[in-house]
Amino acid sequence: QVQLVESGGGLAQPGGSLRLSCVSTGSMFSIDRMDWYRQAAGKDREWVAAINLGGSIRIADAVSGRFMVSRDNLRNTMYLQMNDLKPEDTAVYYCRGRSQDDDYWGQGTQVTVSS
């Protein structure tokens, strides 16, 4: 059974950068599609980015041009590179992995953007 663990969150200044990681305990080849979501305090969960097994990506309009998702199947890891961070990016970031039969979520990692 796959488990997903996010890391890399923390405090960043506006305009700064962070790189989030999502590590799978199982083979990444068993996960057809992976996504990043975020949820700010008092707000609904928001989809951020997606990448499939072959590397095709989609990025939400709100972060397009600043965020990029990638996937290293050999290391069982998905990344979210976040550049030009803004206070409105403050949220708990979650990774999600989906296959035909399963839907996995990580525990989340807090990102805070503040001066």
C-alpha distance (Angstrom), angle and dihedral (degrees) to the residues before:
residue distance angle dihedral
Q1 . . .
V2 3.79 . .
Q3 3.79 122.2 .
L4 3.81 122.9 -171.5
V5 3.80 124.2 -150.9
E6 3.81 123.7 -170.8
S7 3.79 124.2 -155.2
G8 3.79 140.5 161.9
G9 3.77 100.0 72.1
G10 3.76 124.0 130.4
L11 3.79 142.5 109.5
A12 3.79 120.3 -30.8
Q13 3.78 133.7 171.9
P14 3.80 121.4 -119.4
G15 3.79 107.6 -83.5
G16 3.79 91.7 24.5
S17 3.78 130.8 116.1
L18 3.77 139.2 -122.2
R19 3.78 132.5 -178.9
L20 3.79 117.5 -147.2
S21 3.79 123.2 -159.4
C22 3.78 130.7 -158.2
V23 3.80 113.8 -165.2
S24 3.79 122.4 -164.5
T25 3.80 120.4 -148.0
G26 3.79 88.2 -150.3
S27 3.77 132.4 52.1
M28 3.79 113.6 -63.9
F29 3.79 87.5 -142.6
S30 3.80 88.5 72.4
I31 3.82 91.8 60.2
D32 3.79 113.1 78.4
R33 3.79 97.6 -171.0
M34 3.79 135.1 15.6
D35 3.78 128.4 -166.6
W36 3.77 140.3 -172.8
Y37 3.81 119.7 -139.1
R38 3.77 132.2 177.3
Q39 3.78 135.7 -160.4
A40 3.78 123.3 -163.0
A41 3.79 120.5 -156.1
G42 3.78 109.9 -77.4
K43 3.81 92.7 5.0
D44 3.78 136.2 104.2
R45 3.77 121.0 -99.5
E46 3.80 111.0 -87.2
W47 3.79 128.7 -154.7
V48 3.81 112.9 -125.8
A49 3.81 111.6 173.0
A50 3.80 144.5 -17.6
I51 3.79 137.4 -155.5
N52 3.78 129.5 -178.6
L53 3.80 131.3 -149.5
G54 3.79 92.3 -88.9
G55 3.80 93.5 50.7
S56 3.82 101.5 -103.5
I57 3.80 109.5 149.6
R58 3.79 140.8 -161.3
I59 3.79 124.8 -167.9
A60 3.79 127.6 -162.4
D61 3.79 115.3 -112.8
A62 3.79 91.7 -122.4
V63 3.81 92.0 64.8
S64 3.80 101.6 25.9
G65 3.79 111.7 133.3
R66 3.80 92.2 21.6
F67 3.83 106.0 54.6
M68 3.80 129.4 51.3
V69 3.80 129.8 -173.6
S70 3.80 125.0 -151.3
R71 3.78 137.4 171.7
D72 3.80 131.4 -146.9
N73 3.79 105.9 -165.5
L74 3.80 94.3 -176.2
R75 3.81 90.6 57.0
N76 3.82 93.6 39.0
T77 3.79 89.9 -126.2
M78 3.79 137.8 128.8
Y79 3.80 120.0 -162.4
L80 3.77 136.3 -157.9
Q81 3.80 113.5 -160.0
M82 3.80 108.6 -160.1
N83 3.80 118.4 -166.5
D84 3.79 132.7 175.2
L85 3.78 90.5 21.8
K86 3.78 118.7 -156.2
P87 3.80 131.0 -161.5
E88 3.81 89.3 -109.4
D89 3.81 88.3 63.4
T90 3.80 88.5 70.3
A91 3.80 106.7 120.1
V92 3.76 145.7 107.1
Y93 3.80 107.2 -81.8
Y94 3.80 119.8 -146.7
C95 3.78 132.6 -170.8
R96 3.80 122.9 -145.3
G97 3.77 130.8 -165.1
R98 3.79 124.2 -163.5
S99 3.77 135.9 -173.1
Q100 3.78 132.3 163.1
D101 3.80 92.3 -82.1
D102 3.80 106.3 24.3
D103 3.79 143.8 50.1
Y104 3.82 117.8 -164.9
W105 3.80 131.6 -172.6
G106 3.77 130.8 -168.0
Q107 3.79 124.4 -135.7
G108 3.80 95.0 -107.8
T109 3.80 135.7 -116.8
Q110 3.80 124.7 -125.0
V111 3.80 119.4 -120.8
T112 3.80 117.1 -170.2
V113 3.80 121.5 -176.2
S114 3.78 112.7 -167.2
S115 3.78 142.2 131.6
